[in-house]
Amino acid sequence: MSKVKIGFIGVGYMGQMAHLRNYVTIPDCEVVAIAEIRESHGRKVAKRYGIPHVYTDHREMLKKHNLDGLVAIHNFNRHGVILPELFEAKLPVLTEKPLSSTIESGEKIIEALEKNNTWQMVAYHKRSDPATMYAVEEIRRLKESGELGKLKYVRILMPAGDWVRNGFLGVITTPEEDQASLPLEYEPPAKDMDVNTFKEYVSFVNYYIHQVNLLRYLLGEPYSVTYADPSGVLLAAQSQSGVPAVIEMSPYTTTVDWQESALVCFEQGTIKIDLPAPLAINTPGRVEIYRDKKDEAKPQTLIPQLPWIDAMRSQAINFIRAIKGEIKPPCEAREAILDLKIARDYIRLWRGK
């Protein structure tokens, strides 16, 4: 495989600025065509990025091109509608997070994947940040070696802030941008929640599902929710092996900053990750490793210099590498449905519904 041939389905704000602008500059990737229901919008985007073919229907694109993978960027409450049909092309598909808006739709997506013997990578881009990748490898190594003792605790802090950081500068928009006027089909609401509970669930899933997923990645094993405080700030959890963990959700807010972090604690040291705003360009996170062993002369702090690549670009590279068989996708659908179940358990504990 010389160049991986990719078809894009959906080139709105995130489609362009979080995904397309990265794929068109990866040397071993070729974006062959765009499928965009808003015809004039699709043509404007294709012209800017030098993409030769534009369609208003993804079915026509799939018929006319021999593709190696698809990047389908839609609102997650449309995944259960569009993905089962895309899987029939038997191509790897990347979508934005989360897997879907309900557990029921997520299960249907997985059934369609298994039926068509293909795979879906869910864009939890924090797993592709150089800082997170470095930290997770170090966490695994320390757990195996035991040199800093046992893993004792994991904490994730995610205040609300400026997640865009000017990342939408230059985005192409058109008068057709209002999706409310488009003939789009959406997933049905969850059957086990009333209207208000489902709204709270979707809000939580939309904003904090990255942290729900990241917690499992850092722990290296499944976990369950043990407590949801009434204020909606704290989610407490326990891993399969008994490690306690928390997600702190906007205990404060920032207006022109992003202060997301994770702290992984061992008996004799810590690993701290500071993550940049999701749409920050050429900016990796920061890792700080602290060791305080009695048999060492002095406590030590290591701050590795990471490459100047942002998580979104790294994620695109990882998808291309996964298509080529060089690595496994950082997060597939079969794991991503666990995030929806954690979210459901949290809402049940929080609201009692």
C-alpha positions as CSV (number, residue, x, y, z in Angstrom):
1,M,0.0,0.0,0.0
2,S,1.8,3.1,-1.2
3,K,-0.8,5.8,-0.3
4,V,-3.8,5.1,1.8
5,K,-6.9,6.3,-0.1
6,I,-9.4,8.1,2.1
7,G,-13.0,9.3,1.5
8,F,-14.4,12.0,3.7
9,I,-18.1,12.0,4.6
10,G,-19.0,15.3,6.2
11,V,-16.9,18.5,6.2
12,G,-18.4,20.8,8.7
13,Y,-16.5,22.6,11.4
14,M,-14.9,19.6,13.0
15,G,-14.7,17.7,9.8
16,Q,-12.5,20.5,8.3
17,M,-10.5,21.8,11.2
18,A,-10.0,18.7,13.4
19,H,-9.6,16.2,10.7
20,L,-9.4,17.1,7.0
21,R,-6.6,19.6,7.3
22,N,-4.5,16.9,8.9
23,Y,-5.2,14.1,6.5
24,V,-4.4,16.1,3.4
25,T,-0.8,16.7,4.7
26,I,0.1,13.2,5.8
27,P,2.6,11.9,3.2
28,D,1.3,8.4,2.9
29,C,-2.4,9.4,2.7
30,E,-4.5,10.7,-0.2
31,V,-7.9,12.2,0.3
32,V,-9.6,11.1,-2.9
33,A,-13.1,12.4,-2.5
34,I,-15.6,14.3,-0.3
35,A,-19.3,13.4,0.2
36,E,-21.2,16.4,1.6
37,I,-24.9,16.8,1.5
38,R,-24.4,20.6,1.1
39,E,-23.1,20.7,-2.5
40,S,-21.7,24.2,-2.7
41,H,-20.1,23.8,0.7
42,G,-18.5,20.6,-0.3
43,R,-17.1,22.1,-3.5
44,K,-15.6,25.1,-1.6
45,V,-13.9,22.8,0.9
46,A,-12.6,20.5,-1.9
47,K,-11.2,23.5,-3.8
48,R,-9.2,24.8,-0.8
49,Y,-7.7,21.4,0.0
50,G,-7.1,20.2,-3.6
51,I,-9.6,17.3,-3.4
52,P,-10.6,16.2,-6.9
53,H,-14.0,14.6,-6.4
54,V,-17.1,15.9,-4.6
55,Y,-20.4,14.2,-4.1
56,T,-23.6,14.9,-2.3
57,D,-24.2,11.2,-1.6
58,H,-21.7,8.9,0.0
59,R,-23.2,6.0,-1.9
60,E,-22.1,7.5,-5.2
61,M,-18.6,8.1,-3.8
62,L,-18.3,4.5,-2.7
63,K,-19.4,3.2,-6.1
64,K,-16.9,5.3,-8.0
65,H,-13.7,5.0,-5.9
66,N,-11.6,2.2,-4.6
67,L,-11.0,3.5,-1.1
68,D,-9.0,2.1,1.8
69,G,-10.8,3.9,4.6
70,L,-13.5,6.4,5.5
71,V,-13.5,9.4,7.8
72,A,-17.2,10.1,8.7
73,I,-17.6,13.2,10.9
74,H,-21.2,13.8,12.0
75,N,-23.1,14.6,15.1
76,F,-22.9,11.5,17.3
77,N,-26.7,11.2,17.4
78,R,-26.5,10.3,13.7
79,H,-24.0,7.5,14.0
80,G,-26.6,4.8,14.5
81,V,-28.3,5.9,11.3
82,I,-25.4,6.3,8.9
83,L,-22.7,3.9,10.2
84,P,-24.4,0.5,9.6
85,E,-24.8,1.4,5.9
86,L,-21.2,2.6,5.7
87,F,-19.9,-0.7,7.2
88,E,-21.4,-2.6,4.2
89,A,-18.5,-1.2,2.2
90,K,-16.3,-3.3,4.5
91,L,-13.8,-0.4,5.0
92,P,-12.3,0.9,8.3
93,V,-14.2,4.0,9.5
94,L,-13.2,6.8,11.8
95,T,-15.9,8.8,13.5
96,E,-15.9,11.5,16.2
97,K,-16.7,10.5,19.8
98,P,-18.8,9.1,21.3
99,L,-19.9,5.8,19.7
100,S,-23.5,7.0,19.6
101,S,-26.1,8.8,21.7
102,T,-27.6,5.7,23.3
103,I,-26.4,2.2,24.4
104,E,-29.0,0.7,22.2
105,S,-27.7,2.5,19.1
106,G,-24.2,1.6,20.0
107,E,-25.0,-2.1,20.3
108,K,-26.6,-2.0,16.8
109,I,-23.4,-0.3,15.5
110,I,-21.3,-3.1,16.9
111,E,-23.7,-5.7,15.4
112,A,-23.2,-4.1,12.0
113,L,-19.5,-4.1,12.4
114,E,-19.4,-7.8,13.2
115,K,-21.7,-8.6,10.4
116,N,-19.5,-6.9,7.9
117,N,-16.2,-7.9,9.4
118,T,-14.7,-4.5,9.6
119,W,-13.7,-2.0,12.3
120,Q,-14.4,1.5,13.5
121,M,-11.9,3.8,15.3
122,V,-13.6,6.3,17.6
123,A,-11.8,9.6,17.7
124,Y,-10.8,9.9,21.4
125,H,-7.9,12.1,20.3
126,K,-6.5,12.3,23.9
127,R,-5.3,8.8,23.4
128,S,-3.2,10.0,20.5
129,D,-1.6,13.0,22.3
130,P,2.2,12.4,22.6
131,A,1.9,13.2,26.3
132,T,-0.8,10.6,26.9
133,M,1.0,8.0,24.8
134,Y,4.2,8.6,26.6
135,A,2.5,8.5,30.0
136,V,0.6,5.3,29.3
137,E,3.7,3.4,28.2
138,E,5.4,4.6,31.4
139,I,2.4,3.6,33.6
140,R,2.5,0.1,32.0
141,R,6.2,-0.2,32.6
142,L,6.0,0.9,36.2
143,K,3.1,-1.5,36.9
144,E,5.1,-4.4,35.5
145,S,8.4,-3.5,37.2
146,G,6.9,-2.4,40.5
147,E,9.8,0.0,41.0
148,L,7.5,2.8,42.4
149,G,5.2,0.4,44.2
150,K,1.5,-0.2,43.4
151,L,-0.8,2.0,41.4
152,K,-2.8,3.7,44.1
153,Y,-5.0,6.4,42.6
154,V,-6.0,8.3,39.4
155,R,-7.5,11.7,39.2
156,I,-8.7,13.6,36.1
157,L,-9.5,17.3,36.2
158,M,-11.4,19.0,33.4
159,P,-12.6,22.6,34.0
160,A,-14.8,24.1,31.3
161,G,-12.7,26.5,29.2
162,D,-11.7,27.6,25.8
163,W,-11.5,24.2,24.1
164,V,-11.3,25.8,20.6
165,R,-8.3,28.1,21.1
166,N,-8.9,29.8,17.7
167,G,-8.9,26.4,16.1
168,F,-11.9,27.3,13.8
169,L,-10.0,30.3,12.3
170,G,-10.3,29.9,8.5
171,V,-13.2,27.4,8.6
172,I,-15.3,27.4,5.4
173,T,-18.9,28.1,6.0
174,T,-21.9,28.6,3.6
175,P,-25.5,29.8,3.8
176,E,-26.4,26.1,3.9
177,E,-24.7,25.7,7.3
178,D,-28.0,25.5,9.2
179,Q,-28.4,21.8,9.6
180,A,-32.0,22.2,11.0
181,S,-33.1,22.7,7.4
182,L,-31.4,19.6,6.1
183,P,-33.3,16.3,5.6
184,L,-31.3,14.4,8.3
185,E,-32.3,11.4,10.3
186,Y,-31.3,11.0,14.0
187,E,-31.1,8.2,16.5
188,P,-34.2,7.6,18.7
189,P,-33.8,8.7,22.3
190,A,-33.0,6.1,25.0
191,K,-36.0,4.0,26.0
192,D,-35.0,3.9,29.7
193,M,-34.9,7.6,30.4
194,D,-37.4,10.4,30.5
195,V,-36.9,13.5,28.4
196,N,-35.1,15.6,31.0
197,T,-32.9,12.7,32.1
198,F,-31.9,11.9,28.6
199,K,-31.0,15.6,28.0
200,E,-28.7,15.5,31.0
201,Y,-27.2,12.2,29.8
202,V,-26.5,13.6,26.3
203,S,-25.0,16.7,27.8
204,F,-22.7,14.7,30.0
205,V,-21.8,12.3,27.1
206,N,-21.1,15.3,24.8
207,Y,-18.8,17.1,27.2
208,Y,-17.1,14.6,29.5
209,I,-17.0,11.3,27.5
210,H,-13.4,12.0,26.7
211,Q,-12.5,11.9,30.4
212,V,-14.6,8.8,30.9
213,N,-12.6,7.1,28.2
214,L,-9.2,8.5,29.3
215,L,-9.7,7.2,32.8
216,R,-9.9,3.6,31.5
217,Y,-6.9,4.2,29.3
218,L,-4.8,5.4,32.2
219,L,-6.0,2.7,34.6
220,G,-5.3,0.0,31.9
221,E,-8.5,-1.9,32.9
222,P,-12.3,-1.5,33.1
223,Y,-13.8,0.4,36.0
224,S,-17.2,1.1,37.5
225,V,-18.9,4.2,38.9
226,T,-19.2,4.2,42.7
227,Y,-20.5,7.7,43.5
228,A,-21.9,10.8,41.9
229,D,-22.0,13.8,44.1
230,P,-25.3,15.8,44.0
231,S,-23.6,19.0,42.7
232,G,-22.5,17.2,39.5
233,V,-18.8,18.1,40.0
234,L,-17.4,14.7,41.1
235,L,-17.6,11.2,39.6
236,A,-15.9,8.6,41.8
237,A,-14.9,5.2,40.4
238,Q,-13.1,2.0,41.2
239,S,-11.1,-0.1,38.7
240,Q,-11.5,-3.8,38.3
241,S,-8.5,-4.5,40.5
242,G,-9.6,-2.0,43.2
243,V,-7.8,1.3,42.3
244,P,-9.9,4.3,43.2
245,A,-10.3,7.2,40.7
246,V,-12.2,10.4,40.3
247,I,-13.2,12.7,37.5
248,E,-13.6,16.4,38.6
249,M,-16.0,18.1,36.2
250,S,-15.7,21.9,36.0
251,P,-15.1,22.7,39.7
252,Y,-14.2,26.1,38.2
253,T,-14.1,27.6,34.7
254,T,-11.7,29.6,32.6
255,T,-12.4,32.0,29.8
256,V,-9.2,32.1,27.7
257,D,-7.4,29.0,28.9
258,W,-7.7,25.2,29.0
259,Q,-6.5,23.5,32.2
260,E,-7.2,19.8,31.8
261,S,-4.9,17.4,33.7
262,A,-4.5,13.9,34.9
263,L,-2.6,12.6,38.0
264,V,-1.6,9.0,38.2
265,C,-0.3,8.0,41.7
266,F,2.0,5.2,42.7
267,E,3.2,4.5,46.2
268,Q,6.5,6.2,45.5
269,G,5.9,8.6,42.7
270,T,3.4,10.2,40.3
271,I,2.9,10.8,36.6
272,K,1.1,14.1,35.8
273,I,-0.3,14.9,32.4
274,D,-1.3,18.4,31.3
275,L,-3.4,18.4,28.1
276,P,-3.8,21.3,25.7
277,A,-7.1,22.6,24.3
278,P,-8.5,20.0,21.9
279,L,-8.1,22.2,18.8
280,A,-4.6,23.5,19.7
281,I,-2.3,23.1,16.7
282,N,1.3,21.7,16.9
283,T,1.0,21.6,20.7
284,P,1.4,18.3,22.6
285,G,0.6,17.8,26.2
286,R,3.1,17.9,29.0
287,V,4.3,15.0,31.1
288,E,6.0,15.2,34.5
289,I,7.2,12.1,36.2
290,Y,8.1,12.3,39.9
291,R,10.1,9.6,41.8
292,D,10.6,9.5,45.5
293,K,12.2,6.2,46.4
294,K,13.9,5.7,49.8
295,D,16.9,3.8,48.1
296,E,17.6,6.8,45.8
297,A,19.7,9.8,46.9
298,K,17.1,12.4,46.2
299,P,13.6,12.7,44.8
300,Q,13.7,13.2,41.0
301,T,11.4,15.0,38.5
302,L,11.6,14.1,34.8
303,I,9.9,16.2,32.1
304,P,10.5,14.7,28.7
305,Q,10.6,16.9,25.6
306,L,7.8,15.7,23.3
307,P,7.5,16.2,19.5
308,W,5.7,19.3,18.3
309,I,2.6,17.5,17.1
310,D,-1.0,17.9,18.3
311,A,-3.3,15.2,19.3
312,M,-5.6,15.6,16.3
313,R,-2.8,15.2,13.8
314,S,-1.3,12.3,15.7
315,Q,-4.8,10.7,15.7
316,A,-5.0,11.0,11.9
317,I,-1.6,9.4,11.6
318,N,-2.7,6.6,13.9
319,F,-5.7,5.9,11.8
320,I,-3.6,5.7,8.6
321,R,-1.1,3.4,10.4
322,A,-4.0,1.2,11.7
323,I,-5.3,0.8,8.1
324,K,-1.9,-0.2,7.0
325,G,-1.7,-2.8,9.8
326,E,1.2,-1.2,11.6
327,I,-0.7,-0.6,14.9
328,K,-4.0,-1.4,16.5
329,P,-6.6,1.5,16.5
330,P,-6.2,3.4,19.8
331,C,-9.9,2.9,20.6
332,E,-12.4,0.8,18.7
333,A,-16.2,0.6,18.9
334,R,-16.2,-2.5,21.0
335,E,-14.4,-0.6,23.8
336,A,-16.2,2.8,23.2
337,I,-19.6,1.3,24.1
338,L,-18.2,0.9,27.6
339,D,-18.1,4.7,27.9
340,L,-21.8,5.0,27.2
341,K,-22.5,2.4,29.9
342,I,-20.3,4.3,32.4
343,A,-22.2,7.5,31.5
344,R,-25.6,5.8,32.0
345,D,-24.5,4.4,35.4
346,Y,-23.3,7.9,36.4
347,I,-26.6,9.5,35.5
348,R,-28.5,6.8,37.3
349,L,-26.4,7.4,40.5
350,W,-26.6,11.2,40.1
351,R,-30.3,11.6,39.3
352,G,-31.7,8.3,40.6
353,K,-33.2,7.5,37.2
